[in-house]
Amino acid sequence: MAVLKVIEVLSNSGKSWEDATAKAVAHASKSVKNIKSVYVQDQSASVKDGKVTDYRVNLKLTFEVK
């Protein structure tokens, strides 16, 4: 039986929500091992002068505890 833990992570990107998600996983994987899945819980964006300037994600990372 595997034991899994879930943590909440926030990330942002100037390119896209997908890029913000990839950055979050890449950064978290430096200190959190055995990441099994990511669930994007929330997406938002900053707008300036009628244009999106920053994409933000709030996600949950699931990883196996050894």
mmCIF file as Biopython writes it, N, C-alpha, C and O atoms, coordinates in Angstrom:
data_model
#
loop_
_atom_site.group_PDB
_atom_site.id
_atom_site.type_symbol
_atom_site.label_atom_id
_atom_site.label_alt_id
_atom_site.label_comp_id
_atom_site.label_asym_id
_atom_site.label_entity_id
_atom_site.label_seq_id
_atom_site.pdbx_PDB_ins_code
_atom_site.Cartn_x
_atom_site.Cartn_y
_atom_site.Cartn_z
_atom_site.occupancy
_atom_site.B_iso_or_equiv
_atom_site.auth_seq_id
_atom_site.auth_asym_id
_atom_site.pdbx_PDB_model_num
ATOM 1   N N  . MET A ? 1  ? 0.839  -1.179 0.000   1.0 0.0 1  A 1 
ATOM 2   C CA . MET A ? 1  ? 0.000  0.000  0.000   1.0 0.0 1  A 1 
ATOM 3   C C  . MET A ? 1  ? 0.885  1.244  0.000   1.0 0.0 1  A 1 
ATOM 4   O O  . MET A ? 1  ? 1.830  1.342  0.782   1.0 0.0 1  A 1 
ATOM 5   N N  . ALA A ? 2  ? 0.578  2.170  -0.862  1.0 0.0 2  A 1 
ATOM 6   C CA . ALA A ? 2  ? 1.332  3.421  -0.948  1.0 0.0 2  A 1 
ATOM 7   C C  . ALA A ? 2  ? 0.662  4.496  -0.096  1.0 0.0 2  A 1 
ATOM 8   O O  . ALA A ? 2  ? -0.563 4.539  0.027   1.0 0.0 2  A 1 
ATOM 9   N N  . VAL A ? 3  ? 1.485  5.357  0.485   1.0 0.0 3  A 1 
ATOM 10  C CA . VAL A ? 3  ? 0.982  6.508  1.228   1.0 0.0 3  A 1 
ATOM 11  C C  . VAL A ? 3  ? 1.273  7.743  0.379   1.0 0.0 3  A 1 
ATOM 12  O O  . VAL A ? 3  ? 2.411  7.974  -0.029  1.0 0.0 3  A 1 
ATOM 13  N N  . LEU A ? 4  ? 0.232  8.531  0.118   1.0 0.0 4  A 1 
ATOM 14  C CA . LEU A ? 4  ? 0.371  9.720  -0.711  1.0 0.0 4  A 1 
ATOM 15  C C  . LEU A ? 4  ? 0.099  10.969 0.111   1.0 0.0 4  A 1 
ATOM 16  O O  . LEU A ? 4  ? -0.701 10.947 1.046   1.0 0.0 4  A 1 
ATOM 17  N N  . LYS A ? 5  ? 0.759  12.040 -0.240  1.0 0.0 5  A 1 
ATOM 18  C CA . LYS A ? 5  ? 0.566  13.333 0.426   1.0 0.0 5  A 1 
ATOM 19  C C  . LYS A ? 5  ? 0.256  14.367 -0.644  1.0 0.0 5  A 1 
ATOM 20  O O  . LYS A ? 5  ? 0.735  14.275 -1.774  1.0 0.0 5  A 1 
ATOM 21  N N  . VAL A ? 6  ? -0.550 15.353 -0.272  1.0 0.0 6  A 1 
ATOM 22  C CA . VAL A ? 6  ? -0.930 16.417 -1.202  1.0 0.0 6  A 1 
ATOM 23  C C  . VAL A ? 6  ? -0.490 17.749 -0.605  1.0 0.0 6  A 1 
ATOM 24  O O  . VAL A ? 6  ? -0.728 18.031 0.569   1.0 0.0 6  A 1 
ATOM 25  N N  . ILE A ? 7  ? 0.163  18.567 -1.444  1.0 0.0 7  A 1 
ATOM 26  C CA . ILE A ? 7  ? 0.535  19.918 -1.036  1.0 0.0 7  A 1 
ATOM 27  C C  . ILE A ? 7  ? -0.028 20.909 -2.047  1.0 0.0 7  A 1 
ATOM 28  O O  . ILE A ? 7  ? -0.239 20.573 -3.213  1.0 0.0 7  A 1 
ATOM 29  N N  . GLU A ? 8  ? -0.266 22.118 -1.594  1.0 0.0 8  A 1 
ATOM 30  C CA . GLU A ? 8  ? -0.782 23.169 -2.464  1.0 0.0 8  A 1 
ATOM 31  C C  . GLU A ? 8  ? 0.365  24.081 -2.885  1.0 0.0 8  A 1 
ATOM 32  O O  . GLU A ? 8  ? 1.192  24.478 -2.064  1.0 0.0 8  A 1 
ATOM 33  N N  . VAL A ? 9  ? 0.402  24.406 -4.167  1.0 0.0 9  A 1 
ATOM 34  C CA . VAL A ? 9  ? 1.491  25.212 -4.726  1.0 0.0 9  A 1 
ATOM 35  C C  . VAL A ? 9  ? 0.889  26.319 -5.593  1.0 0.0 9  A 1 
ATOM 36  O O  . VAL A ? 9  ? -0.084 26.098 -6.314  1.0 0.0 9  A 1 
ATOM 37  N N  . LEU A ? 10 ? 1.478  27.505 -5.515  1.0 0.0 10 A 1 
ATOM 38  C CA . LEU A ? 10 ? 1.074  28.631 -6.357  1.0 0.0 10 A 1 
ATOM 39  C C  . LEU A ? 10 ? 2.221  28.950 -7.308  1.0 0.0 10 A 1 
ATOM 40  O O  . LEU A ? 10 ? 3.388  28.876 -6.925  1.0 0.0 10 A 1 
ATOM 41  N N  . SER A ? 11 ? 1.892  29.304 -8.546  1.0 0.0 11 A 1 
ATOM 42  C CA . SER A ? 11 ? 2.922  29.628 -9.534  1.0 0.0 11 A 1 
ATOM 43  C C  . SER A ? 11 ? 2.374  30.647 -10.524 1.0 0.0 11 A 1 
ATOM 44  O O  . SER A ? 11 ? 1.162  30.816 -10.656 1.0 0.0 11 A 1 
ATOM 45  N N  . ASN A ? 12 ? 3.289  31.325 -11.218 1.0 0.0 12 A 1 
ATOM 46  C CA . ASN A ? 12 ? 2.858  32.282 -12.242 1.0 0.0 12 A 1 
ATOM 47  C C  . ASN A ? 12 ? 3.802  32.248 -13.437 1.0 0.0 12 A 1 
ATOM 48  O O  . ASN A ? 12 ? 4.925  31.750 -13.355 1.0 0.0 12 A 1 
ATOM 49  N N  . SER A ? 13 ? 3.320  32.787 -14.536 1.0 0.0 13 A 1 
ATOM 50  C CA . SER A ? 13 ? 4.097  32.836 -15.772 1.0 0.0 13 A 1 
ATOM 51  C C  . SER A ? 13 ? 3.597  33.993 -16.624 1.0 0.0 13 A 1 
ATOM 52  O O  . SER A ? 13 ? 2.422  34.354 -16.571 1.0 0.0 13 A 1 
ATOM 53  N N  . GLY A ? 14 ? 4.480  34.557 -17.390 1.0 0.0 14 A 1 
ATOM 54  C CA . GLY A ? 14 ? 4.092  35.595 -18.337 1.0 0.0 14 A 1 
ATOM 55  C C  . GLY A ? 14 ? 3.624  35.017 -19.661 1.0 0.0 14 A 1 
ATOM 56  O O  . GLY A ? 14 ? 3.160  35.757 -20.529 1.0 0.0 14 A 1 
ATOM 57  N N  . LYS A ? 15 ? 3.741  33.686 -19.830 1.0 0.0 15 A 1 
ATOM 58  C CA . LYS A ? 15 ? 3.403  33.045 -21.108 1.0 0.0 15 A 1 
ATOM 59  C C  . LYS A ? 15 ? 2.020  32.401 -21.136 1.0 0.0 15 A 1 
ATOM 60  O O  . LYS A ? 15 ? 1.207  32.696 -22.012 1.0 0.0 15 A 1 
ATOM 61  N N  . SER A ? 16 ? 1.755  31.503 -20.151 1.0 0.0 16 A 1 
ATOM 62  C CA . SER A ? 16 ? 0.496  30.752 -20.188 1.0 0.0 16 A 1 
ATOM 63  C C  . SER A ? 16 ? 0.260  30.024 -18.864 1.0 0.0 16 A 1 
ATOM 64  O O  . SER A ? 16 ? 1.155  29.917 -18.026 1.0 0.0 16 A 1 
ATOM 65  N N  . TRP A ? 17 ? -0.980 29.523 -18.699 1.0 0.0 17 A 1 
ATOM 66  C CA . TRP A ? 17 ? -1.278 28.709 -17.526 1.0 0.0 17 A 1 
ATOM 67  C C  . TRP A ? 17 ? -0.502 27.398 -17.574 1.0 0.0 17 A 1 
ATOM 68  O O  . TRP A ? 17 ? -0.058 26.898 -16.540 1.0 0.0 17 A 1 
ATOM 69  N N  . GLU A ? 18 ? -0.339 26.843 -18.768 1.0 0.0 18 A 1 
ATOM 70  C CA . GLU A ? 18 ? 0.425  25.599 -18.905 1.0 0.0 18 A 1 
ATOM 71  C C  . GLU A ? 18 ? 1.878  25.805 -18.487 1.0 0.0 18 A 1 
ATOM 72  O O  . GLU A ? 18 ? 2.467  24.942 -17.836 1.0 0.0 18 A 1 
ATOM 73  N N  . ASP A ? 19 ? 2.449  26.929 -18.855 1.0 0.0 19 A 1 
ATOM 74  C CA . ASP A ? 19 ? 3.828  27.227 -18.475 1.0 0.0 19 A 1 
ATOM 75  C C  . ASP A ? 19 ? 3.942  27.422 -16.964 1.0 0.0 19 A 1 
ATOM 76  O O  . ASP A ? 19 ? 4.913  26.974 -16.354 1.0 0.0 19 A 1 
ATOM 77  N N  . ALA A ? 20 ? 2.970  28.078 -16.364 1.0 0.0 20 A 1 
ATOM 78  C CA . ALA A ? 20 ? 2.966  28.262 -14.915 1.0 0.0 20 A 1 
ATOM 79  C C  . ALA A ? 20 ? 2.895  26.908 -14.206 1.0 0.0 20 A 1 
ATOM 80  O O  . ALA A ? 20 ? 3.561  26.702 -13.191 1.0 0.0 20 A 1 
ATOM 81  N N  . THR A ? 21 ? 2.093  25.991 -14.737 1.0 0.0 21 A 1 
ATOM 82  C CA . THR A ? 21 ? 1.986  24.648 -14.164 1.0 0.0 21 A 1 
ATOM 83  C C  . THR A ? 21 ? 3.300  23.901 -14.296 1.0 0.0 21 A 1 
ATOM 84  O O  . THR A ? 21 ? 3.766  23.289 -13.334 1.0 0.0 21 A 1 
ATOM 85  N N  . ALA A ? 22 ? 3.902  23.943 -15.475 1.0 0.0 22 A 1 
ATOM 86  C CA . ALA A ? 22 ? 5.180  23.258 -15.699 1.0 0.0 22 A 1 
ATOM 87  C C  . ALA A ? 22 ? 6.271  23.821 -14.787 1.0 0.0 22 A 1 
ATOM 88  O O  . ALA A ? 22 ? 7.092  23.066 -14.264 1.0 0.0 22 A 1 
ATOM 89  N N  . LYS A ? 23 ? 6.284  25.134 -14.595 1.0 0.0 23 A 1 
ATOM 90  C CA . LYS A ? 23 ? 7.271  25.756 -13.707 1.0 0.0 23 A 1 
ATOM 91  C C  . LYS A ? 23 ? 7.080  25.289 -12.263 1.0 0.0 23 A 1 
ATOM 92  O O  . LYS A ? 23 ? 8.054  25.016 -11.561 1.0 0.0 23 A 1 
ATOM 93  N N  . ALA A ? 24 ? 5.839  25.199 -11.831 1.0 0.0 24 A 1 
ATOM 94  C CA . ALA A ? 24 ? 5.549  24.755 -10.465 1.0 0.0 24 A 1 
ATOM 95  C C  . ALA A ? 24 ? 6.040  23.337 -10.230 1.0 0.0 24 A 1 
ATOM 96  O O  . ALA A ? 24 ? 6.663  23.051 -9.208  1.0 0.0 24 A 1 
ATOM 97  N N  . VAL A ? 25 ? 5.761  22.445 -11.179 1.0 0.0 25 A 1 
ATOM 98  C CA . VAL A ? 25 ? 6.186  21.050 -11.051 1.0 0.0 25 A 1 
ATOM 99  C C  . VAL A ? 25 ? 7.709  20.953 -11.083 1.0 0.0 25 A 1 
ATOM 100 O O  . VAL A ? 25 ? 8.297  20.223 -10.286 1.0 0.0 25 A 1 
ATOM 101 N N  . ALA A ? 26 ? 8.344  21.669 -11.981 1.0 0.0 26 A 1 
ATOM 102 C CA . ALA A ? 26 ? 9.807  21.628 -12.087 1.0 0.0 26 A 1 
ATOM 103 C C  . ALA A ? 26 ? 10.463 22.142 -10.814 1.0 0.0 26 A 1 
ATOM 104 O O  . ALA A ? 26 ? 11.429 21.555 -10.327 1.0 0.0 26 A 1 
ATOM 105 N N  . HIS A ? 27 ? 9.941  23.232 -10.280 1.0 0.0 27 A 1 
ATOM 106 C CA . HIS A ? 27 ? 10.529 23.806 -9.069  1.0 0.0 27 A 1 
ATOM 107 C C  . HIS A ? 27 ? 10.287 22.904 -7.853  1.0 0.0 27 A 1 
ATOM 108 O O  . HIS A ? 27 ? 11.197 22.670 -7.057  1.0 0.0 27 A 1 
ATOM 109 N N  . ALA A ? 28 ? 9.064  22.406 -7.718  1.0 0.0 28 A 1 
ATOM 110 C CA . ALA A ? 28 ? 8.739  21.540 -6.577  1.0 0.0 28 A 1 
ATOM 111 C C  . ALA A ? 28 ? 9.535  20.244 -6.618  1.0 0.0 28 A 1 
ATOM 112 O O  . ALA A ? 28 ? 9.920  19.721 -5.572  1.0 0.0 28 A 1 
ATOM 113 N N  . SER A ? 29 ? 9.783  19.725 -7.805  1.0 0.0 29 A 1 
ATOM 114 C CA . SER A ? 29 ? 10.487 18.441 -7.924  1.0 0.0 29 A 1 
ATOM 115 C C  . SER A ? 29 ? 11.948 18.524 -7.481  1.0 0.0 29 A 1 
ATOM 116 O O  . SER A ? 29 ? 12.602 17.493 -7.324  1.0 0.0 29 A 1 
ATOM 117 N N  . LYS A ? 30 ? 12.466 19.735 -7.279  1.0 0.0 30 A 1 
ATOM 118 C CA . LYS A ? 30 ? 13.826 19.884 -6.753  1.0 0.0 30 A 1 
ATOM 119 C C  . LYS A ? 30 ? 13.907 19.451 -5.296  1.0 0.0 30 A 1 
ATOM 120 O O  . LYS A ? 30 ? 14.948 18.974 -4.845  1.0 0.0 30 A 1 
ATOM 121 N N  . SER A ? 31 ? 12.811 19.616 -4.556  1.0 0.0 31 A 1 
ATOM 122 C CA . SER A ? 31 ? 12.825 19.234 -3.145  1.0 0.0 31 A 1 
ATOM 123 C C  . SER A ? 31 ? 11.802 18.152 -2.795  1.0 0.0 31 A 1 
ATOM 124 O O  . SER A ? 31 ? 11.938 17.486 -1.769  1.0 0.0 31 A 1 
ATOM 125 N N  . VAL A ? 32 ? 10.788 17.971 -3.630  1.0 0.0 32 A 1 
ATOM 126 C CA . VAL A ? 32 ? 9.765  16.956 -3.382  1.0 0.0 32 A 1 
ATOM 127 C C  . VAL A ? 32 ? 9.968  15.828 -4.390  1.0 0.0 32 A 1 
ATOM 128 O O  . VAL A ? 32 ? 9.899  16.041 -5.601  1.0 0.0 32 A 1 
ATOM 129 N N  . LYS A ? 33 ? 10.217 14.639 -3.878  1.0 0.0 33 A 1 
ATOM 130 C CA . LYS A ? 33 ? 10.455 13.489 -4.758  1.0 0.0 33 A 1 
ATOM 131 C C  . LYS A ? 33 ? 9.168  12.688 -4.952  1.0 0.0 33 A 1 
ATOM 132 O O  . LYS A ? 33 ? 8.224  12.811 -4.171  1.0 0.0 33 A 1 
ATOM 133 N N  . ASN A ? 34 ? 9.144  11.889 -5.975  1.0 0.0 34 A 1 
ATOM 134 C CA . ASN A ? 34 ? 8.037  10.956 -6.260  1.0 0.0 34 A 1 
ATOM 135 C C  . ASN A ? 34 ? 6.706  11.652 -6.538  1.0 0.0 34 A 1 
ATOM 136 O O  . ASN A ? 34 ? 5.657  11.159 -6.126  1.0 0.0 34 A 1 
ATOM 137 N N  . ILE A ? 35 ? 6.736  12.805 -7.239  1.0 0.0 35 A 1 
ATOM 138 C CA . ILE A ? 35 ? 5.490  13.477 -7.614  1.0 0.0 35 A 1 
ATOM 139 C C  . ILE A ? 35 ? 4.752  12.577 -8.601  1.0 0.0 35 A 1 
ATOM 140 O O  . ILE A ? 35 ? 5.313  12.146 -9.609  1.0 0.0 35 A 1 
ATOM 141 N N  . LYS A ? 36 ? 3.489  12.301 -8.292  1.0 0.0 36 A 1 
ATOM 142 C CA . LYS A ? 36 ? 2.679  11.387 -9.102  1.0 0.0 36 A 1 
ATOM 143 C C  . LYS A ? 36 ? 1.662  12.103 -9.983  1.0 0.0 36 A 1 
ATOM 144 O O  . LYS A ? 36 ? 1.355  11.644 -11.083 1.0 0.0 36 A 1 
ATOM 145 N N  . SER A ? 37 ? 1.138  13.232 -9.497  1.0 0.0 37 A 1 
ATOM 146 C CA . SER A ? 37 ? 0.124  13.934 -10.299 1.0 0.0 37 A 1 
ATOM 147 C C  . SER A ? 37 ? 0.027  15.391 -9.869  1.0 0.0 37 A 1 
ATOM 148 O O  . SER A ? 37 ? 0.506  15.787 -8.807  1.0 0.0 37 A 1 
ATOM 149 N N  . VAL A ? 38 ? -0.607 16.166 -10.729 1.0 0.0 38 A 1 
ATOM 150 C CA . VAL A ? 38 ? -0.863 17.576 -10.441 1.0 0.0 38 A 1 
ATOM 151 C C  . VAL A ? 38 ? -2.317 17.862 -10.811 1.0 0.0 38 A 1 
ATOM 152 O O  . VAL A ? 38 ? -2.803 17.429 -11.856 1.0 0.0 38 A 1 
ATOM 153 N N  . TYR A ? 39 ? -2.997 18.591 -9.943  1.0 0.0 39 A 1 
ATOM 154 C CA . TYR A ? 39 ? -4.382 18.975 -10.164 1.0 0.0 39 A 1 
ATOM 155 C C  . TYR A ? 39 ? -4.454 20.496 -10.141 1.0 0.0 39 A 1 
ATOM 156 O O  . TYR A ? 39 ? -4.170 21.119 -9.118  1.0 0.0 39 A 1 
ATOM 157 N N  . VAL A ? 40 ? -4.832 21.092 -11.260 1.0 0.0 40 A 1 
ATOM 158 C CA . VAL A ? 40 ? -4.956 22.551 -11.321 1.0 0.0 40 A 1 
ATOM 159 C C  . VAL A ? 40 ? -6.307 22.911 -10.710 1.0 0.0 40 A 1 
ATOM 160 O O  . VAL A ? 40 ? -7.366 22.643 -11.278 1.0 0.0 40 A 1 
ATOM 161 N N  . GLN A ? 41 ? -6.230 23.529 -9.532  1.0 0.0 41 A 1 
ATOM 162 C CA . GLN A ? 41 ? -7.424 23.848 -8.774  1.0 0.0 41 A 1 
ATOM 163 C C  . GLN A ? 41 ? -8.036 25.174 -9.218  1.0 0.0 41 A 1 
ATOM 164 O O  . GLN A ? 41 ? -9.257 25.326 -9.250  1.0 0.0 41 A 1 
ATOM 165 N N  . ASP A ? 42 ? -7.176 26.126 -9.558  1.0 0.0 42 A 1 
ATOM 166 C CA . ASP A ? 42 ? -7.659 27.466 -9.863  1.0 0.0 42 A 1 
ATOM 167 C C  . ASP A ? 42 ? -6.722 28.138 -10.864 1.0 0.0 42 A 1 
ATOM 168 O O  . ASP A ? 42 ? -5.511 27.920 -10.841 1.0 0.0 42 A 1 
ATOM 169 N N  . GLN A ? 43 ? -7.292 28.945 -11.729 1.0 0.0 43 A 1 
ATOM 170 C CA . GLN A ? 43 ? -6.511 29.735 -12.685 1.0 0.0 43 A 1 
ATOM 171 C C  . GLN A ? 43 ? -6.969 31.184 -12.583 1.0 0.0 43 A 1 
ATOM 172 O O  . GLN A ? 43 ? -8.155 31.456 -12.401 1.0 0.0 43 A 1 
ATOM 173 N N  . SER A ? 44 ? -6.019 32.113 -12.701 1.0 0.0 44 A 1 
ATOM 174 C CA . SER A ? 44 ? -6.365 33.528 -12.737 1.0 0.0 44 A 1 
ATOM 175 C C  . SER A ? 44 ? -5.319 34.251 -13.574 1.0 0.0 44 A 1 
ATOM 176 O O  . SER A ? 44 ? -4.291 33.679 -13.938 1.0 0.0 44 A 1 
ATOM 177 N N  . ALA A ? 45 ? -5.589 35.490 -13.867 1.0 0.0 45 A 1 
ATOM 178 C CA . ALA A ? 45 ? -4.659 36.268 -14.681 1.0 0.0 45 A 1 
ATOM 179 C C  . ALA A ? 45 ? -4.706 37.732 -14.265 1.0 0.0 45 A 1 
ATOM 180 O O  . ALA A ? 45 ? -5.729 38.228 -13.792 1.0 0.0 45 A 1 
ATOM 181 N N  . SER A ? 46 ? -3.589 38.408 -14.450 1.0 0.0 46 A 1 
ATOM 182 C CA . SER A ? 46 ? -3.527 39.852 -14.236 1.0 0.0 46 A 1 
ATOM 183 C C  . SER A ? 46 ? -3.703 40.543 -15.580 1.0 0.0 46 A 1 
ATOM 184 O O  . SER A ? 46 ? -3.217 40.067 -16.606 1.0 0.0 46 A 1 
ATOM 185 N N  . VAL A ? 47 ? -4.394 41.657 -15.562 1.0 0.0 47 A 1 
ATOM 186 C CA . VAL A ? 47 ? -4.657 42.396 -16.796 1.0 0.0 47 A 1 
ATOM 187 C C  . VAL A ? 47 ? -4.178 43.832 -16.619 1.0 0.0 47 A 1 
ATOM 188 O O  . VAL A ? 47 ? -4.416 44.461 -15.588 1.0 0.0 47 A 1 
ATOM 189 N N  . LYS A ? 48 ? -3.496 44.337 -17.650 1.0 0.0 48 A 1 
ATOM 190 C CA . LYS A ? 48 ? -3.054 45.731 -17.656 1.0 0.0 48 A 1 
ATOM 191 C C  . LYS A ? 48 ? -3.284 46.301 -19.048 1.0 0.0 48 A 1 
ATOM 192 O O  . LYS A ? 48 ? -2.882 45.701 -20.045 1.0 0.0 48 A 1 
ATOM 193 N N  . ASP A ? 49 ? -3.913 47.427 -19.110 1.0 0.0 49 A 1 
ATOM 194 C CA . ASP A ? 49 ? -4.211 48.093 -20.384 1.0 0.0 49 A 1 
ATOM 195 C C  . ASP A ? 49 ? -4.933 47.179 -21.367 1.0 0.0 49 A 1 
ATOM 196 O O  . ASP A ? 49 ? -4.669 47.201 -22.569 1.0 0.0 49 A 1 
ATOM 197 N N  . GLY A ? 50 ? -5.853 46.373 -20.831 1.0 0.0 50 A 1 
ATOM 198 C CA . GLY A ? 50 ? -6.653 45.497 -21.689 1.0 0.0 50 A 1 
ATOM 199 C C  . GLY A ? 50 ? -5.946 44.253 -22.176 1.0 0.0 50 A 1 
ATOM 200 O O  . GLY A ? 50 ? -6.462 43.563 -23.055 1.0 0.0 50 A 1 
ATOM 201 N N  . LYS A ? 51 ? -4.766 43.942 -21.628 1.0 0.0 51 A 1 
ATOM 202 C CA . LYS A ? 51 ? -4.016 42.752 -22.054 1.0 0.0 51 A 1 
ATOM 203 C C  . LYS A ? 51 ? -3.616 41.924 -20.844 1.0 0.0 51 A 1 
ATOM 204 O O  . LYS A ? 51 ? -3.306 42.464 -19.782 1.0 0.0 51 A 1 
ATOM 205 N N  . VAL A ? 52 ? -3.625 40.610 -21.016 1.0 0.0 52 A 1 
ATOM 206 C CA . VAL A ? 52 ? -3.190 39.711 -19.950 1.0 0.0 52 A 1 
ATOM 207 C C  . VAL A ? 52 ? -1.674 39.831 -19.811 1.0 0.0 52 A 1 
ATOM 208 O O  . VAL A ? 52 ? -0.939 39.699 -20.790 1.0 0.0 52 A 1 
ATOM 209 N N  . THR A ? 53 ? -1.219 40.082 -18.592 1.0 0.0 53 A 1 
ATOM 210 C CA . THR A ? 53 ? 0.214  40.265 -18.357 1.0 0.0 53 A 1 
ATOM 211 C C  . THR A ? 53 ? 0.840  39.139 -17.549 1.0 0.0 53 A 1 
ATOM 212 O O  . THR A ? 53 ? 2.054  38.940 -17.597 1.0 0.0 53 A 1 
ATOM 213 N N  . ASP A ? 54 ? 0.010  38.392 -16.799 1.0 0.0 54 A 1 
ATOM 214 C CA . ASP A ? 54 ? 0.550  37.358 -15.930 1.0 0.0 54 A 1 
ATOM 215 C C  . ASP A ? 54 ? -0.501 36.269 -15.712 1.0 0.0 54 A 1 
ATOM 216 O O  . ASP A ? 54 ? -1.645 36.569 -15.369 1.0 0.0 54 A 1 
ATOM 217 N N  . TYR A ? 55 ? -0.123 35.026 -15.909 1.0 0.0 55 A 1 
ATOM 218 C CA . TYR A ? 55 ? -1.006 33.881 -15.699 1.0 0.0 55 A 1 
ATOM 219 C C  . TYR A ? 55 ? -0.645 33.229 -14.372 1.0 0.0 55 A 1 
ATOM 220 O O  . TYR A ? 55 ? 0.532  33.012 -14.083 1.0 0.0 55 A 1 
ATOM 221 N N  . ARG A ? 56 ? -1.660 32.915 -13.559 1.0 0.0 56 A 1 
ATOM 222 C CA . ARG A ? 56 ? -1.418 32.313 -12.253 1.0 0.0 56 A 1 
ATOM 223 C C  . ARG A ? 56 ? -2.199 31.016 -12.112 1.0 0.0 56 A 1 
ATOM 224 O O  . ARG A ? 56 ? -3.322 30.892 -12.601 1.0 0.0 56 A 1 
ATOM 225 N N  . VAL A ? 57 ? -1.584 30.050 -11.433 1.0 0.0 57 A 1 
ATOM 226 C CA . VAL A ? 57 ? -2.267 28.792 -11.137 1.0 0.0 57 A 1 
ATOM 227 C C  . VAL A ? 57 ? -2.108 28.468 -9.653  1.0 0.0 57 A 1 
ATOM 228 O O  . VAL A ? 57 ? -1.084 28.756 -9.034  1.0 0.0 57 A 1 
ATOM 229 N N  . ASN A ? 58 ? -3.133 27.874 -9.120  1.0 0.0 58 A 1 
ATOM 230 C CA . ASN A ? 58 ? -3.126 27.319 -7.777  1.0 0.0 58 A 1 
ATOM 231 C C  . ASN A ? 58 ? -3.340 25.827 -8.000  1.0 0.0 58 A 1 
ATOM 232 O O  . ASN A ? 58 ? -4.393 25.416 -8.488  1.0 0.0 58 A 1 
ATOM 233 N N  . LEU A ? 59 ? -2.346 25.014 -7.644  1.0 0.0 59 A 1 
ATOM 234 C CA . LEU A ? 59 ? -2.460 23.596 -7.937  1.0 0.0 59 A 1 
ATOM 235 C C  . LEU A ? 59 ? -2.111 22.737 -6.746  1.0 0.0 59 A 1 
ATOM 236 O O  . LEU A ? 59 ? -1.486 23.180 -5.783  1.0 0.0 59 A 1 
ATOM 237 N N  . LYS A ? 60 ? -2.542 21.477 -6.845  1.0 0.0 60 A 1 
ATOM 238 C CA . LYS A ? 60 ? -2.248 20.502 -5.806  1.0 0.0 60 A 1 
ATOM 239 C C  . LYS A ? 60 ? -1.343 19.438 -6.400  1.0 0.0 60 A 1 
ATOM 240 O O  . LYS A ? 60 ? -1.648 18.852 -7.439  1.0 0.0 60 A 1 
ATOM 241 N N  . LEU A ? 61 ? -0.232 19.200 -5.730  1.0 0.0 61 A 1 
ATOM 242 C CA . LEU A ? 61 ? 0.724  18.164 -6.147  1.0 0.0 61 A 1 
ATOM 243 C C  . LEU A ? 61 ? 0.554  16.951 -5.240  1.0 0.0 61 A 1 
ATOM 244 O O  . LEU A ? 61 ? 0.517  17.082 -4.016  1.0 0.0 61 A 1 
ATOM 245 N N  . THR A ? 62 ? 0.454  15.798 -5.831  1.0 0.0 62 A 1 
ATOM 246 C CA . THR A ? 62 ? 0.369  14.552 -5.074  1.0 0.0 62 A 1 
ATOM 247 C C  . THR A ? 62 ? 1.677  13.806 -5.238  1.0 0.0 62 A 1 
ATOM 248 O O  . THR A ? 62 ? 2.164  13.619 -6.353  1.0 0.0 62 A 1 
ATOM 249 N N  . PHE A ? 63 ? 2.249  13.376 -4.105  1.0 0.0 63 A 1 
ATOM 250 C CA . PHE A ? 63 ? 3.481  12.613 -4.186  1.0 0.0 63 A 1 
ATOM 251 C C  . PHE A ? 63 ? 3.457  11.453 -3.189  1.0 0.0 63 A 1 
ATOM 252 O O  . PHE A ? 63 ? 2.751  11.483 -2.182  1.0 0.0 63 A 1 
ATOM 253 N N  . GLU A ? 64 ? 4.248  10.441 -3.506  1.0 0.0 64 A 1 
ATOM 254 C CA . GLU A ? 64 ? 4.296  9.251  -2.673  1.0 0.0 64 A 1 
ATOM 255 C C  . GLU A ? 64 ? 5.321  9.433  -1.555  1.0 0.0 64 A 1 
ATOM 256 O O  . GLU A ? 64 ? 6.453  9.853  -1.792  1.0 0.0 64 A 1 
ATOM 257 N N  . VAL A ? 65 ? 4.905  9.111  -0.344  1.0 0.0 65 A 1 
ATOM 258 C CA . VAL A ? 65 ? 5.795  9.168  0.817   1.0 0.0 65 A 1 
ATOM 259 C C  . VAL A ? 65 ? 6.452  7.803  0.964   1.0 0.0 65 A 1 
ATOM 260 O O  . VAL A ? 65 ? 5.760  6.791  1.072   1.0 0.0 65 A 1 
ATOM 261 N N  . LYS A ? 66 ? 7.751  7.768  0.968   1.0 0.0 66 A 1 
ATOM 262 C CA . LYS A ? 66 ? 8.491  6.492  1.101   1.0 0.0 66 A 1 
ATOM 263 C C  . LYS A ? 66 ? 8.752  6.173  2.538   1.0 0.0 66 A 1 
ATOM 264 O O  . LYS A ? 66 ? 9.358  5.146  2.842   1.0 0.0 66 A 1 
#
